[in-house]
Amino acid sequence: MLKSFVVPSSDIPGYSSIYRHPDYKSGTFNGKFADITTLYEVFKAQVKNHPKENFLGARAYNPETSTFGDYEWLTTTDVDEMIDDYGSGLDQLFAKHAPDMNEETGQQPLGIFSINRPEWVLTELTAFRSCRYSVGVSDAGGLEASEFYIRCSELEVLVCSMDKIPRILERITHTPRLKVIISMDKLDCSKPTPSTQAFSARTTEALRSKAAFLNIVLTDIAQVIEMGRAKPTEPTPPKPSTYCTLSFSSGSTGTQKGVLITHGAFAAASRAGYLNLQQRSVCHLSFMSISHIFDRYVIYTFMHDVIHIGFSSGVDELLLSDMQALRPTVLVTTPQLLSSVYSKVAEATVEAKGVVGLLSRFALKSKLGRFSSGRGFKHALWDRLIFGKIAQLFGGNIRLVISGAVSLTPELHNFFRAALSCNVVQGYGQTESIASGLIQRTDDISTGNIGIPSPGIDIRLRSIPDMGYVATDHPCPRGEIMIRGEGIFSGYYKAPEKTAEAMDGEWLATGDIAQLNPDGTLKTIDRMGNIIRTALSIYVELEPLEMVYSTHRLVDSMLIHGSLHAYDLIAIVVPRSETFVPWAQNIVGNKDAELVELCKDDRVADAMAEELRAFGSSAKAPSPAVIGAVHLEPRAFGQVDRELLTISRKLRRFKIVQHYDAEIAGLYQKLGNAIDLQIEPSGSS
């Protein structure tokens, strides 16, 4: 039985048939929430229907010990009242210091620059009150990246955490249009936060003086709220056709582009998400970069019912502590995080030696058989003895896991279904499709696919004959994923030629290659510009291969590279220090050798390459090509250079290859393969 609905007689030359959600065969989804057409209306419905619910929460911070405590909350009513005062104050600041509309959009942009925290969502909702649109600014790609966002979007007003202000003022010539900076933290430091640790009343006074000298208005949210409370203004709510955000694409395959999204499109995407997932009273931990689209898509999706949004502390090492403090009900994550956790817990369970490993593997097999036969995800004995401890790492209250970005391996997918005693669903989307497109149904326990079209979304495949993928392939049509529906971006900011490249008529061309499975689900199999061919004419899909190897107990993360001029693959490997160091010390025969020294030792690198070759064979890696040589990098890619990762923590592949140009050339020479390493960034976001 097909899980998707096939639109009759919809195939045309070069394209597959059109596929839709089986419950929405007409391609529309009028009905529940159809009267809610903007994100501001989504929030206002939350206030009306759930006025006293905890809404935005953050962990209490103790500046004396630099530790985090329990979550403290603002209710929906609290936030609604703050938005009115905050919005009135912003109206006055814009009117006085930045009155002009953006020529491209006809609206005023409001920049937001901080880690995930309540003030981020508060500020975005406040922008909506006065028909402004948000611009998420991130420095995950380095200082120049954040300046690029501010400069490219022509921001004049920026709301940011206090720790960002000194750098902005120091380099104000790089953001020449900026006129107003609003600190999320009180400038008098009367309420300490992690962002104010390096500040005092004296240093903030120096910031004020410097801002005044540069003709920059510097204030804080508390002062803006007081301004608005003293002189209220009337709201000017948005329409479906007005913009709600300018969100930058991830940049994993090339230059980042500003993606313009309307309220109507975002509201449609979030409504489709809610109708698909049907999760009531959700507690969500916001930890993936909120300036990127995925986390905000999740927030507005679950805002159609009760949602409690707890923000992470912003410290990677405390993420599991945040989960245990919040106890979220839905975990929205990426395969990278699950792989990282798996590499830690698997060594003590399913990959352990002796009785513990034997028992853990039997328990895993038992649980997989249980939910495959429709008897549910829980098992009284195995959850108490083995898997309950893993579930507690995530707070012990997870009832659904949603994974985006690259695909999960079937082994990882099923392991976390068993470990967390709930379903794990995969989805697919891009910034241009507002993180929506396809997702597995919550009752689907298959693996190796990205599900079916969301409500109101049409999906078809476009033949790419140059790559050998055609929509008439039998029994599984293959081609580029094309998306059509209400929840699609309006275009790239000031880049009409790029917009034209991304569209095929009314269809969004994603750049991702998929095959249509016999059951009506889709499986991503390739990426245009993200696949390589070796000298043996073996085509290697890089991201799935990296996902498999990143589950190895010695590996934290890695980048795999290959070439037409080489028979084997090479890899840049960031080791997992706690397991790698003792393993490598045994190889060199020195119990005192440290991580950096071990990574430079050729004997260790050669042994790691052997480990990966053996692991790839045993793990049934999705490519017959083998890793012939590795370079060991003791630092995480983001620590080496923040520009090596996207804001959604994906590898910026062409940047990494450029950074390790010499090391990659050396690895190929070691294999007896000298190659030309000129890299041309290509592909869409």
Disulfide bonds with the S-S distance in Angstrom:
none
